[in-house]
């Protein structure tokens, strides 16, 4: 199989991954609304033959876009988000306190010093349980639904437009996934911020969640959902679209060998590097909303107007930003590395890396005419 053929098989719509011309024809038939029954099925069977979507040179253990594929992506999302966010709890703790009490936590170094003096080493991991559980739930929805919506929107667009507007598909797929993911994250985030920024409020999730609900009701757990969407949706759109773009450019311009011929170690290295670069952009675009989330979850009855008045527009965009760039860059790079490592472990290809190719117009035109 030459390089051009491999490129045509590399994008998301299932017909591009189909292992044979007959399967590709069946998949295009589906896009055009024609029967999915294969010639063999028409002769000797009453049930349609399923289209098996395989990644190029990745026979794997799991059929692409099957329920097991999405389950694997969901599990990979749990591992990538939950573990990484828990690991950077000390950075997140200092960042949140810098946003809430800048007079006391003046800088990164002094912030760590204040925490160490007042709470000891154990204080650096306060709130790790809601962090682990909340971001595990978010990661499950974020990555699992991203893969689903990316495929779903690609099939709706069709092969030609999916290739032409691939970035819009990345953006739409990631935004749709994050709306769902934040509903899962929001209650844990509310408790986490309260535990981290109000010493003595609670030890962690087990006593913090009931205390929070008694104080503000169940609806109080979701009072930060709009700012959370405002933080996480742009963040995730940037995270996925920029990652896909960066990885594609790396394989296109920086690595002379086609992706499918690269070692898995090199591919995972590219995933980490692409994730780190994407994380820098993520931190910048989502930082104002991150300040709002911290402010609203820290003070009962606080409003967005109160936050803007106290922090100011400049503070809203810059307070805690350097630390967040370091934290989110490392976090995002590690997440993509872990996620793709999990996919490789179960026999799936790593994410992204090859520019999609549109289906030949002549073939699509012939099929439309035949229909």
N, C-alpha and C positions, 0 to 999 in steps of 0.2 A: 504493500500500500504506500503510495507516494505521499509527500508532505501536504500537497493540496487536498488530497482525499482525507487525510487525518484532520486537517483544519475544518473541513466541512462537517466532520463528525464530532466537533468539540463543543458545540453550544447546547443550550438547554432544551429546545423543543425536541420531543422524543424521536421524531423522524430523523433528526441529525445523528442520533446515537444508534439507529437501527443497524443491525449487523449485515443486512443484505438488501439488494435493490428491491426485492419483493416486499420486504418489511417496510422499506421507506415508502413504497407506493401505497401500502395500506395506511401508513400514518398520514400521508398527505390526503388520502381519501377521507380520513376522519376529519381533517381540517375543512374539507370541502363538503362535508355532510354526506358522504357516500358510505356504502356498507363497509363494515370492518371485517366481514367474513373472508377468510383467505380462500384461494382456489381449492386447496385441499379440503377445507371444511365444507365448501359448497358441494363437493362430490361425495364425501364419506362421513360427514358429521353434521349434526344440527347445531352445534355450539361454536361460537367464534373462537379463533385462535388468538390468544393475547399477544400483544406486541411487547417484546422484551427489549428494553432500552439498556444497552450496555455502553459503558464508557470506553473510549478508544484504548486498546492495549491494557485494559484493566478488567480482566474477567471477573475478579472479585468473588465474594461470597454472597452478596446481596444484590437482588435485581434493582436497578435504578428506578426511582420513583414508585416503588412498591411500598406497602405499609411498613415493611421491615426497614426500608431505606429511611423513611421519615422517623421511625422509632430510633434508628441509629443516630440520626442527626440531632434528635431531641436529647438523647443520652450524652452525645458529645457536647451539646450546649450546656447541660447541667455541669459536666466536669470542667468545662472551660471557664464558665462565669462564676460558679460558686466558689471554687478553689482559689481562683486568682483574686477575687474581691476580698476573700477572707485573708489572703496573704498580705494584702496592702492595707489592712485595717489600721495600723499605726499611722500611715500617711493620711488616710481618710479621716481619722480622728483629729489630727492636727489641723487639717484643712477645714473641717467643719467648725472647729473652735476658732480658727482665724476669721472665718466668715461671721460668726456670731458675736465674738468678743475681741475685736481687733486691738482694743486698748491693752488687754492682758496678753494676748497671743500676737505679738508684734511681727514676728518673722518665723520662718520654719525652724531655725535652730533654737530660738528662744521658746517657741511653742513646745518642742520636745523637752526642753529643760524644765518648763513649768509643769508639764505632765509628769515627768520623772520625779520631780521634787514633791508634788502634791499626792500622787497616786502610786508611785513606784512602777516597776517594770510591768506588773500585771495590768496597770491602767492603760497601757498601749493597745491592749486587745479587748478593751471594753466594747461590748456590742458585736462580738464576732459571731454569735449564734444567729441573730436576725440577719446579719450580713450574709452568712453562709446560706441559710435557708431562702432568704429573699432573692438573692441573685442566682441561686440554683433554679428557682422557679422561673425567674425572668429569662435565664439562659435557655431553659428548655423551650419556652415559647418563642424567644427571639430567633434562635437558629432553626428550630423545627419548622416554624411557620414561614421563616424567610425562604427556606428551600421549597416549601409548598407554594407560596405565592409567586416566587420567581418562575417556577415551572408553569403555574396557572396563568399568569399574565403573558408569558411567552407563547403559550398555546393559543390564547385569545388573539394575540397580535398576529400570529402566523410567522412562518420562518423568515420571510423577507423583512417584515417590520421589526421582528424580534432582534434581528441582527443589526438593523439600522438604528434602532432606538434602545439599544441594550442598557445604556446608563439610566434611562427613564424606568426601565423594568427593574433594575437594581434599586432605584430610589422608591418606587411604588411598592415593591415587595418588602423591603426593609421597614418602610413606614407602616404598612399594614400589620406586619408581625409585631412591631413595637407597641402599637395600640393595645394589643392583647397582652403582651408581656408586662406592661406597666400596671395593668389591673392586678396581676399576680404579685408584683413587687411592692406596690404602694403601702399596704399595711405594715410590712416588715421594715420598709424605709422609714415610716413615721416613728415606729418604736426605736429603731436604731439611732436616729438623730436625737431623740429625746434622751436615750440612755447615754449617748456619747457627750452631749453638751450640757446636761444637767446632773452633775455628780450628786449621788444620793437618791436620784429618782427611782432607780431600780438596778439590780445586778445584771439583768439581761432580758431575754425574751420571755422566760417563764413567768417572772413576776412583773415585767414591764408591760406586756400586752394586756393582762387583766386590769392593771392600774390605769393604763391609758384609756381603755374602754369605759371604766367606771367614771373617769374624769370627763371624757368628751363624747362618749357613745361610739357605737360601731361606725357611724357616719364620719366621726372624727378621723378615723384611720384613712379616709379617702379625701380629706380636705386638701391635701397636696397633690391630687391626681392631675389637675390641669397644669400646674407648674412642672410636675414630673413629666407629663407628655411634652411640655415645652422644652424641657431639658433633654429627654431621652429620644424623642422622635428625630429632631435634627441630628443629634449625636449618632443615632443608629443609621440614619440615611447616609451620613458622611462616612461612618465606619464601614459599611458594606460597599457603597459605590466607590469610594476612594480605594479601598482594599482591592476590589476587583480590577479597577483601572491600573493601580500601581503594579499589581502582580502581572497583569497582561503586558504592561510596558517593560517590565524586567525581563520577561521571557522573550519579548520581541526585540529589544535593543541591547540588553546587557548580557544575555546568555545565548551563545551561538547555537547551542543544541536544543532541538525541540523539547518541549516539556515532557512528553511521554518517554523520551530517551534519557532524561535526567534521573539521577539516583533519588530515592525517597528522602535521603538526608538533605540533599540540596533543595528539593522541593519544599521540605518543611522549613528550611532556613529562609527561603523566599517568602513563605507564609508569615514567619515571624517578622521579617523586615518590612513586608507590606503592611502588616498589622500595626507595627510601631509608627510608621509614617502616617497611616490612617488615624491613629490615636491622637497625634498632635493636632490634626485638623478637627477631630472630634471635640477635644478639650476646648478649643477656641470658640467654636460655634455654639456650644452648649453651656458655657460657663455662666452667663447671666442667669439663666434659669436654674442652674445649680445653686447659686447664691440665694435665689428666691425659695427654693425647696428647703434649704437649711434654715432660713429665717422663719418661714411659716411653720415648720414642724417644731421649732424650738419654743415659740411663744404662743400661748393660748389666745385665740381671738385675733391674731395678727393678720394683716391684709397685705396685698401686693403694694398698695400705696404707702403703707408704713415702711415696708422694706426699701422702696425707692427713696423715700424721704430720709431714712436713717443712713443708708449706704451711699446714696448719690448715684448718678448714672455712671460716673467713672469707676467708683468702687464696685458697682454691680458687674462691670465688665472685667475688672482687673484684680479684685481682692482674692487672694489665694490662687491666682492663675498659674504662676510658675510651678508651684508644687503640683497643681492639678495636671499640667502638661507632662511632668515627669511621671506622675502616677498613672495617668490614662494612657500615655504612650507605652509604658512598660506593660500595663494591664492588657491593652488591646493586642500588642504583639504576642504576649503569652497566651491570650485567649485563642487567637487564630492558630498559633502553634499547637496548642493542646487539641483544639477542635479538629484540625487536619490530621494530627497524629492519631486521634481516635478513628477517624475515617479510614486512614491507611491500615490501622490495626484490624478493622473488620472487612478489609478488602475493597474499600471505595476509593475513588481518585481524590486527590487534594482539590481545593476550591480554586476556580478561576485559572487564568493563565494563557488562554489562547483566544485570539480575536475571532468572533463568530463570522461565519460566511453565509450569505443569503442563498437560498435555493435558486438554481438557475431559472430565470424568467421563462425560458422556452418550455421547460418541463412543466412548470405550474400552469402556463397558458394552455398546453396540450390537455392537461388533466381537467381544467375548467371547461374546455371545449367539449371534451368527452362526456363531462357530467351533464 
